[in-house]
Amino acid sequence: MKQKRTKFFAILLMLVSSNALALSTDAEQPIYIDSDSQNLDMTTNTVIFTGNVYLRQGSIRLNADKVVVTRPSGEEGAEIIDAYGKPATFEQTMDDGKKINGEAFDLRYETVKSFLTMTNKAVLTQEGGNQVEGQKITYNIDKQLLVAESDESSRVTTVLQPQTKQDKK
């Protein structure tokens, strides 16, 4: 289960880099969450962090206005993590030392399903300039399936840089 969480952000860009892996030690690190306030509801197994929320675990960095962590069944390892911002942003270092960055107004990660959903102006960028943009980006980590979708007013955009340009960055 910890390995699935490690891949939370990193595996998203397998589309553009077939040998990219999350920093393998991230899952072994504790999660730290700093915020202006925290509200725990033990009856619903929900913790709400608000105000300049900063989450870190190993090389993973997440910044948002609000983060909601829910355990619907009350079971550890079955969390749903929702992050909201204008936009919410994240960064993670891969084993090869390259960083990936993402942003969207809404992020959701379901740990049991190993499923990430980014909505509302979603953008994923790999160090070197490879990028995917869409109104919605979903990623099934176990199946390594990424889907980017548009809406009525936009299209999905993918930028794949030539290898020589990636090597220079």
Contact map, one row per residue, 1 for C-alpha under 8 A:
1111100000000000000000000000000000000000000000000000000000000000000000000000100000000000000000000000000000000011000000000000000000000000000000000000000000000000000000000
1111110000000000000000000011000000000000000000000000000000000000000000000000000000000000000000000000000000000000000000000000000000000000000000000000000000000000000000000
1111111000000000000000000010000000000000000000000000000000000000000000000000000000000000000000000000000000000000000000000000000000000000000000000000000000000000000000000
1111111100000000000000000000000000000000000000000000000000000000000000000000000000000000000000000000000000000010010000000000000000000000000011000000000000000000000000000
1111111100000000000000000010000000000000000000000000000000000000000000000000000000000000000000000000000000000010010000000000000000000000000000000000000000000000000000000
0111111111000000000001110110000000000000000000000000000000000000000000000000000000000000000000000000000000000000000000000000000000000000000000000000000000000000000000000
0011111111110000000011000000000000000000000000000000000000000000000000000000000000000000000000000000000000000000000000000000000000000000000010000000000000000000000000000
0001111111110000000000000000000000000000000000000000000000000000000000000000000000000000000000000000000000001000010100000000000000000000000010000000000000000000000000000
0000011111110000000001000000000000000000000000000000000000010000000000000000000000000000011100000000000000000000000000000000000000000000000000000000000000000000000000000
0000011111111000000111000000000000000000000000000000000000000000000000000000000000000000000111000001000000000000000000000000000000000000000000000000000000000000000000000
0000001111111100000111000000000000000000000000000000000000000000000000000000000000000000000000000000000000000000000000000000000000000000000010010000000000000000000000000
0000001111111110000000000000000000000000000000000000000000000000000000000000000000000000000000000000000000000000000000000001000000000000001010010100000000000000000000000
0000000001111111100100000000000000000000000000000000000000000000000000000000000000000000000000000001000000000000000000000001110000000000000000000000000000000000000000000
0000000000111111111100000000000000000000000000000000000000000000000000000000000000000000000000000000000000000000000000000000000000000000000000010000000000000000000000000
0000000000011111110000000000000000000000000000000000000000000000000000000000000000000000000000000000000000000000000000000000000000000000000000000100000000000000000000000
0000000000001111110000000000000000000000000000000000000000000000000000000000000000000000000000000000000000000000000000000000000001000000000000000000000000000001000000000
0000000000001111111100000000000000000000000000000000000000000000000000000000000000000000000000000000000000000000000000000000000000000000000000000000000000000000000000000
0000000000000111111100000000000000000000000000000000000000000000000000000000000000000000000000000000000000000000000000000000000000000000000000000000000000000000000000000
0000000000000100111110000000000000000000000000000000000000000000000000000000000000000000000000000000000000000000000000000000000000000000000000000000000000000000000000000
0000000001101100111111000000000000000000000000000000000000000000000000000000000000000000000001110000000000000000000000000000000000000000000000000000000000000000000000000
0000001001100000001111110000000000000000000000000000000000000000000000000000000000000000000001110000000000000000000000000000000000000000000000000000000000000000000000000
0000011011100000000111110100000000000000000000000000000000000000000000000000000000000000000111100000000000000000000000000000000000000000000000000000000000000000000000000
0000010000000000000011111100000000000000000000000000000000100000000000000000000000000000000111100000000000000000000000000000000000000000000000000000000000000000000000000
0000010000000000000011111110000000000000000000000000000000000000000000000000000000000000000000100000000000000000000000000000000000000000000000000000000000000000000000000
0000000000000000000000111111100000000000000000000000000001000000000000000000000000000000000000000000000000000000000000000000000000000000000000000000000000000000000000000
0000010000000000000001111111100000000000000000000000000011110000000000000000000000000000000000000000000000000000000000000000000000000000000000000000000000000000000000000
0110110000000000000000011111110000000000000000000000000011000000000000000000000000000000000000000000000000000000000000000000000000000000000000000000000000000000000000000
0100000000000000000000001111110000000000000000000000000001000000000000000000000000000000000000000000000000000000000000000000000000000000000000000000000000000000000000000
0000000000000000000000001111111000000000000000000000000011000000000000000000000000000000000000000000000000000000000000000000000000000000000000000000000000000000000000000
0000000000000000000000000011111100000000000000000000000011000000000000000000000000000000000000000000000000000000000000000000000000000000000000000000000000000000000000000
0000000000000000000000000000111110000000000000000000001111000000000000000000000000000000000000000000000000000000000000000000000000000000000000000000000000000000000000000
0000000000000000000000000000011111000000000000000000001110000000000000000000000000000000000000000000000000000000000000000000000000000000000000000000000000000000000000000
0000000000000000000000000000001111100000000000000000111100000000000000000000000000000000000000000000000000000000000000000000000000000000000000000000000000000000000000000
0000000000000000000000000000000111110000000000000001111000000000000000000000000000000000000000000000000000000000000000000000000000000000000000000000000000000000000000000
0000000000000000000000000000000011111100000000001111110000000000000000000000000000000000000000000000000000000000000000000000000000000000000000000000000000000000000000000
0000000000000000000000000000000001111100000000001111100000000000000000000000000000000000000000000000000000000000000000000000000000000000000000000000000000000000000000000
0000000000000000000000000000000000111110000000001110000000000000000000000000000000000000000000000000000000000000000000000000000000000000000000000000000000000000000000000
0000000000000000000000000000000000111111000000111100000000000000000000000000000000000000000000000000000000000000000000000000000000000000000000000000000000000000000000000
0000000000000000000000000000000000001111100000111000000000000000000000000000000000000000000000000000000000000000000000000000000000000000000000000000000000000000000000000
0000000000000000000000000000000000000111110011110000000000000000000000000000000000000000000000000000000000000000000000000000000000000000000000000000000000000000000000000
0000000000000000000000000000000000000011111111100000000000000000000000000000000000000000000000000000000000000000000000000000000000000000000000000000000000000000000000000
0000000000000000000000000000000000000001111111000000000000000000000000000000000000000000000000000000000000000000000000000000000000000000000000000000000000000000000000000
0000000000000000000000000000000000000000111111000000000000000000000000000000000000000000000000000000000000000000000000000000000000000000000000000000000000000000000000000
0000000000000000000000000000000000000000111111000000000000000000000001110000000000000000000000000000000000000000000000000000000000000000000000000000000000000000000000000
0000000000000000000000000000000000000001111111100000000000000000000001110100000000000000000000000000000000000000000000000000000000000000000000000000000000000000000000000
0000000000000000000000000000000000000001111111110000000000000000000111100000000000000000000000000000000000000000000000000000000000000000000000000000000000000000000000000
0000000000000000000000000000000000000111100011111000000000000000000111000000000000000000000000000000000000000000000000000000000000000000000000000000000000000000000000000
0000000000000000000000000000000000000111000001111100000000000000011110000000000000000000000000000000000000000000000000000000000000000000000000000000000000000000000000000
0000000000000000000000000000000000111110000000111110100000000000011100000000000000000000000000000000000000000000000000000000000000000000000000000000000000000000000000000
0000000000000000000000000000000000111100000000011111100000000000111000000000000000000000000000000000000000000000000000000000000000000000000000000000000000000000000000000
0000000000000000000000000000000000111000000000001111100000000001110000000000000000000000000000000000000000000000000000000000000000000000000000000000000000000000000000000
0000000000000000000000000000000001110000000000000111110000000011110000000000000000000000000000000000000000000000000000000000000000000000000000000000000000000000000000000
0000000000000000000000000000000011110000000000001111111000000111111000000000000000000000000000000000000000000000000000000000000000000000000000000000000000000000000000000
0000000000000000000000000000000011100000000000000001111100001111000000000000000000000000000000000000000000000000000000000000000000000000000000000000000000000000000000000
0000000000000000000000000000001111000000000000000000111110011110000000000000000000000000000000000000000000000000000000000000000000000000000000000000000000000000000000000
0000000000000000000000000000001110000000000000000000011111111100000000000000000000000000000000000000000000000000000000000000000000000000000000000000000000000000000000000
0000000000000000000000000110111100000000000000000000001111111000000000000000000000000000000000000000000000000000000000000000000000000000000000000000000000000000000000000
0000000000000000000000001111111000000000000000000000000111110000000000000000000000000000000000000000000000000000000000000000000000000000000000000000000000000000000000000
0000000000000000000000100100000000000000000000000000000111111000000000000000000000000000001110000000000000000000000000000000000000000000000000000000000000000000000000000
0000000010000000000000000100000000000000000000000000001111111100000000000000000000000000011110000000000000000000000000000000000000000000000000000000000000000000000000000
0000000000000000000000000000000000000000000000000000011110111110000000000000000000000000011100000000000000000000000000000000000000000000000000000000000000000000000000000
0000000000000000000000000000000000000000000000000000111100011111000000000000000000000001111000000000000000000000000000000000000000000000000000000000000000000000000000000
0000000000000000000000000000000000000000000000000001111000001111100000000000000000001001110000000000000000000000000000000000000000000000000000000000000000000000000000000
0000000000000000000000000000000000000000000000000011110000000111111000000000000000111111100000000000000000000000000000000000000000000000000000000000000000000000000000000
0000000000000000000000000000000000000000000000000111100000000011111000000000000000111101000000000000000000000000000000000000000000000000000000000000000000000000000000000
0000000000000000000000000000000000000000000000011111100000000001111100000000000000111000000000000000000000000000000000000000000000000000000000000000000000000000000000000
0000000000000000000000000000000000000000000000011100100000000001111110000000000011110000000000000000000000000000000000000000000000000000000000000000000000000000000000000
0000000000000000000000000000000000000000000001111000000000000000011111000000000111100000000000000000000000000000000000000000000000000000000000000000000000000000000000000
0000000000000000000000000000000000000000000001110000000000000000001111100000001111000000000000000000000000000000000000000000000000000000000000000000000000000000000000000
0000000000000000000000000000000000000000000111100000000000000000000111110000001110000000000000000000000000000000000000000000000000000000000000000000000000000000000000000
0000000000000000000000000000000000000000000111000000000000000000000011111111011100000000000000000000000000000000000000000000000000000000000000000000000000000000000000000
0000000000000000000000000000000000000000000110000000000000000000000001111110011100000000000000000000000000000000000000000000000000000000000000000000000000000000000000000
0000000000000000000000000000000000000000000000000000000000000000000000111110010000000000000000000000000000000000000000000000000000000000000000000000000000000000000000000
0000000000000000000000000000000000000000000010000000000000000000000000111111010000000000000000000000000000000000000000000000000000000000000000000000000000000000000000000
0000000000000000000000000000000000000000000000000000000000000000000000111111111000000000000000000000000000000000000000000000000000000000000000000000000000000000000000000
0000000000000000000000000000000000000000000000000000000000000000000000100111111000000000000000000000000000000000000000000000000000000000000000000000000000000000000000000
1000000000000000000000000000000000000000000000000000000000000000000000000011111000000000000000000000000000000011000000000000000000000000000000000000000000000000000000000
0000000000000000000000000000000000000000000000000000000000000000000000111111111100000000000000000000000000000111000000000000000000000000000000000000000000000000000000000
0000000000000000000000000000000000000000000000000000000000000000000011110011111110000000000000000000000000000111000000000000000000000000000000000000000000000000000000000
0000000000000000000000000000000000000000000000000000000000000000000111110000011111000000000000000000000000011110000000000000000000000000000000000000000000000000000000000
0000000000000000000000000000000000000000000000000000000000000000001111000000001111100000000000000000000000111100000000000000000000000000000000000000000000000000000000000
0000000000000000000000000000000000000000000000000000000000000000001110000000000111110000000000000000000001111000000000000000000000000000000000000000000000000000000000000
0000000000000000000000000000000000000000000000000000000000000001111100000000000011111001000000000000000001110000000000000000000000000000000000000000000000000000000000000
0000000000000000000000000000000000000000000000000000000000000001111000000000000001111111000000000000000011100000000000000000000000000000000000000000000000000000000000000
0000000000000000000000000000000000000000000000000000000000000011110000000000000000111111100000000000000111000000000000000000000000000000000000000000000000000000000000000
0000000000000000000000000000000000000000000000000000000000000001100000000000000000011111000000000000000110000000000000000000000000000000000000000000000000000000000000000
0000000000000000000000000000000000000000000000000000000000000001000000000000000000011111100000000000001111000000000000000000000000000000000000000000000000000000000000000
0000000000000000000000000000000000000000000000000000000000000111100000000000000000111111110000000000001111100000000000000000000000000000000000000000000000000000000000000
0000000000000000000000000000000000000000000000000000000000000111000000000000000000001011111000000000111100000000000000000000000000000000000000000000000000000000000000000
0000000010000000000000000000000000000000000000000000000000011110000000000000000000000001111100000000111000000000000000000000000000000000000000000000000000000000000000000
0000000010000000000000000000000000000000000000000000000000111100000000000000000000000000111110000011110000000000000000000000000000000000000000000000000000000000000000000
0000000011000000000001100000000000000000000000000000000000111000000000000000000000000000011111000011100000000000000000000000000000000000000000000000000000000000000000000
0000000001000000000001100000000000000000000000000000000000110000000000000000000000000000001111111111000000000000000000000000000000000000000000000000000000000000000000000
0000000001000000000111100000000000000000000000000000000000000000000000000000000000000000000111111111000000000000000000000000000000000000000000000000000000000000000000000
0000000000000000000111110000000000000000000000000000000000000000000000000000000000000000000011111100000000000000000000000000000000000000000000000000000000000000000000000
0000000000000000000110000000000000000000000000000000000000000000000000000000000000000000000011111100000000000000000000000000000000000000000000000000000000000000000000000
0000000000000000000000000000000000000000000000000000000000000000000000000000000000000000000011111110000000000000000000000000000000000000000000000000000000000000000000000
0000000000000000000000000000000000000000000000000000000000000000000000000000000000000000000011111111000000000000000000000000011000000000000000000000000000000000000000000
0000000000000000000000000000000000000000000000000000000000000000000000000000000000000000001111001111100000000000000000000000011000000000000000000000000000000000000000000
0000000001001000000000000000000000000000000000000000000000000000000000000000000000000000001111000111110000000000000000000001111000000000000000000000000000000000000000000
0000000000000000000000000000000000000000000000000000000000000000000000000000000000000000111100000011111000000000000000000001111000000000000000000000000000000000000000000
0000000000000000000000000000000000000000000000000000000000000000000000000000000000000000111000000001111100000000000000000111100000000000000000000000000000000000000000000
0000000000000000000000000000000000000000000000000000000000000000000000000000000000000011110000000000111110000000000001001111000000000000000000000000000000000000000000000
0000000000000000000000000000000000000000000000000000000000000000000000000000000000001111100000000000011111100000000001111110000000000000000000000000000000000000000000000
0000000000000000000000000000000000000000000000000000000000000000000000000000000000011111000000000000001111100000000001111100000000000000000000000000000000000000000000000
0000000000000000000000000000000000000000000000000000000000000000000000000000000001111011000000000000000111110000000001110000000000000000000000000000000000000000000000000
0000000000000000000000000000000000000000000000000000000000000000000000000000000011110001000000000000000111111000000111100000000000000000000000000000000000000000000000000
0000000000000000000000000000000000000000000000000000000000000000000000000000000111100000000000000000000001111100000111000000000000000000000000000000000000000000000000000
0000000100000000000000000000000000000000000000000000000000000000000000000000000111000000000000000000000000111110011110000000000000000000000000000000000000000000000000000
0000000000000000000000000000000000000000000000000000000000000000000000000000011110000000000000000000000000011111111100000000000000000000000000000000000000000000000000000
1001100000000000000000000000000000000000000000000000000000000000000000000000111100000000000000000000000000001111111000000000000000000000000000000000000000000000000000000
1000000000000000000000000000000000000000000000000000000000000000000000000000111000000000000000000000000000000111111000000000000000000000000000000000000000000000000000000
0000000000000000000000000000000000000000000000000000000000000000000000000000000000000000000000000000000000000111111000000000000000000000000100000000000000000000000000000
0001100100000000000000000000000000000000000000000000000000000000000000000000000000000000000000000000000000001111111100000000000000000000000111000000000000000000000000000
0000000000000000000000000000000000000000000000000000000000000000000000000000000000000000000000000000000000001111111110000000000000000000011110000000000000000000000000000
0000000100000000000000000000000000000000000000000000000000000000000000000000000000000000000000000000000000111100011111000000000000000000011110000000000000000000000000000
0000000000000000000000000000000000000000000000000000000000000000000000000000000000000000000000000000000000111000001111100000000000000001111000000000000000000000000000000
0000000000000000000000000000000000000000000000000000000000000000000000000000000000000000000000000000001111110000000111110100000000000001110000000000000000000000000000000
0000000000000000000000000000000000000000000000000000000000000000000000000000000000000000000000000000000111100000000011111100000000000011100000000000000000000000000000000
0000000000000000000000000000000000000000000000000000000000000000000000000000000000000000000000000000000111000000000001111100000000000011000000000000000000000000000000000
0000000000000000000000000000000000000000000000000000000000000000000000000000000000000000000000000000001110000000000000111110000000001111000000000000000000000000000000000
0000000000000000000000000000000000000000000000000000000000000000000000000000000000000000000000000000011110000000000001111111000000001111100000000000000000000000000000000
0000000000000000000000000000000000000000000000000000000000000000000000000000000000000000000000000000011100000000000000001111100000111100000000000000000000000000000000000
0000000000011000000000000000000000000000000000000000000000000000000000000000000000000000000000000001111000000000000000000111110000111000000000000000000000000000000000000
0000000000001000000000000000000000000000000000000000000000000000000000000000000000000000000000000001110000000000000000000011111011110000000000000000000000000000000000000
0000000000001000000000000000000000000000000000000000000000000000000000000000000000000000000000000111100000000000000000000001111111100000000000000000000000000000000000000
0000000000000000000000000000000000000000000000000000000000000000000000000000000000000000000000000111100000000000000000000000111111000000000000000000000000000000000001001
0000000000000000000000000000000000000000000000000000000000000000000000000000000000000000000000000000000000000000000000000000011111000000000000000000000000000000100011111
0000000000000000000000000000000000000000000000000000000000000000000000000000000000000000000000000000000000000000000000000000111111100000000000000000000000000011100001000
0000000000000001000000000000000000000000000000000000000000000000000000000000000000000000000000000000000000000000000000000000111111110000000000000000000000000111100000000
0000000000000000000000000000000000000000000000000000000000000000000000000000000000000000000000000000000000000000000000000011110011111000000000000000000000001111000000000
0000000000000000000000000000000000000000000000000000000000000000000000000000000000000000000000000000000000000000000000000011100001111100000000000001000000011110000000000
0000000000000000000000000000000000000000000000000000000000000000000000000000000000000000000000000000000000000000000000001111000000111110100000000001000000011100000000000
0000000000000000000000000000000000000000000000000000000000000000000000000000000000000000000000000000000000000000000000001110000000011111100000000001110001111000000000000
0000000000000000000000000000000000000000000000000000000000000000000000000000000000000000000000000000000000000000000000111100000000001111100000000001111001010000000000000
0000000000000000000000000000000000000000000000000000000000000000000000000000000000000000000000000000000000000000000011111100000000000111110000000001110000000000000000000
0000000000000000000000000000000000000000000000000000000000000000000000000000000000000000000000000000000000000000000011100100000000001111111000000111100000000000000000000
0000000000000000000000000000000000000000000000000000000000000000000000000000000000000000000000000000000000000000001111000000000000000001111100000111000000000000000000000
0000000000010000000000000000000000000000000000000000000000000000000000000000000000000000000000000000000000000000001110000000000000000000111110011110000000000000000000000
0000000000000000000000000000000000000000000000000000000000000000000000000000000000000000000000000000000000000000111100000000000000000000011111111100000000000000000000000
0001001100110000000000000000000000000000000000000000000000000000000000000000000000000000000000000000000000000000011100000000000000000000001111111000000000000000000000000
0001000000000000000000000000000000000000000000000000000000000000000000000000000000000000000000000000000000000000010000000000000000000000000111110000000000000000000000000
0000000000000000000000000000000000000000000000000000000000000000000000000000000000000000000000000000000000000000000000000000000000000000000111111000000000000000000000000
0000000000110100000000000000000000000000000000000000000000000000000000000000000000000000000000000000000000000000000000000000000000000000001111111100000000000000000000000
0000000000000000000000000000000000000000000000000000000000000000000000000000000000000000000000000000000000000000000000000000000000000000001110111110000000000000000000000
0000000000010010000000000000000000000000000000000000000000000000000000000000000000000000000000000000000000000000000000000000000000000000111100011111000000000000000000000
0000000000000000000000000000000000000000000000000000000000000000000000000000000000000000000000000000000000000000000000000000000000000000111000001111100000000000000000000
0000000000000000000000000000000000000000000000000000000000000000000000000000000000000000000000000000000000000000000000000000000000011111110000000111110000010000000000000
0000000000000000000000000000000000000000000000000000000000000000000000000000000000000000000000000000000000000000000000000000000000000111100000000011111000110000000000000
0000000000000000000000000000000000000000000000000000000000000000000000000000000000000000000000000000000000000000000000000000000000000111000000000001111111110000000000000
0000000000000000000000000000000000000000000000000000000000000000000000000000000000000000000000000000000000000000000000000000000000000010000000000000111111100000000000000
0000000000000000000000000000000000000000000000000000000000000000000000000000000000000000000000000000000000000000000000000000000000000000000000000000011111000000000000000
0000000000000000000000000000000000000000000000000000000000000000000000000000000000000000000000000000000000000000000000000000000000000000000000000000011111100000000000000
0000000000000000000000000000000000000000000000000000000000000000000000000000000000000000000000000000000000000000000000000000000000000110000000000000011111110000000000000
0000000000000000000000000000000000000000000000000000000000000000000000000000000000000000000000000000000000000000000000000000000000000100000000000000111011111000000000000
0000000000000000000000000000000000000000000000000000000000000000000000000000000000000000000000000000000000000000000000000000000000011110000000000001110001111100000000000
0000000000000000000000000000000000000000000000000000000000000000000000000000000000000000000000000000000000000000000000000000000000111100000000000000000000111110000000000
0000000000000000000000000000000000000000000000000000000000000000000000000000000000000000000000000000000000000000000000000000000001111000000000000000000000011111000000000
0000000000000000000000000000000000000000000000000000000000000000000000000000000000000000000000000000000000000000000000000000000011110000000000000000000000001111100000000
0000000000000001000000000000000000000000000000000000000000000000000000000000000000000000000000000000000000000000000000000000000011100000000000000000000000000111110000000
0000000000000000000000000000000000000000000000000000000000000000000000000000000000000000000000000000000000000000000000000000000111000000000000000000000000000011111011000
0000000000000000000000000000000000000000000000000000000000000000000000000000000000000000000000000000000000000000000000000000000000000000000000000000000000000001111111000
0000000000000000000000000000000000000000000000000000000000000000000000000000000000000000000000000000000000000000000000000000000000000000000000000000000000000000111111100
0000000000000000000000000000000000000000000000000000000000000000000000000000000000000000000000000000000000000000000000000000000000000000000000000000000000000000011111110
0000000000000000000000000000000000000000000000000000000000000000000000000000000000000000000000000000000000000000000000000000000100000000000000000000000000000000111111111
0000000000000000000000000000000000000000000000000000000000000000000000000000000000000000000000000000000000000000000000000000001110000000000000000000000000000000111111111
0000000000000000000000000000000000000000000000000000000000000000000000000000000000000000000000000000000000000000000000000000000100000000000000000000000000000000001111111
0000000000000000000000000000000000000000000000000000000000000000000000000000000000000000000000000000000000000000000000000000000100000000000000000000000000000000000111111
0000000000000000000000000000000000000000000000000000000000000000000000000000000000000000000000000000000000000000000000000000001100000000000000000000000000000000000011111
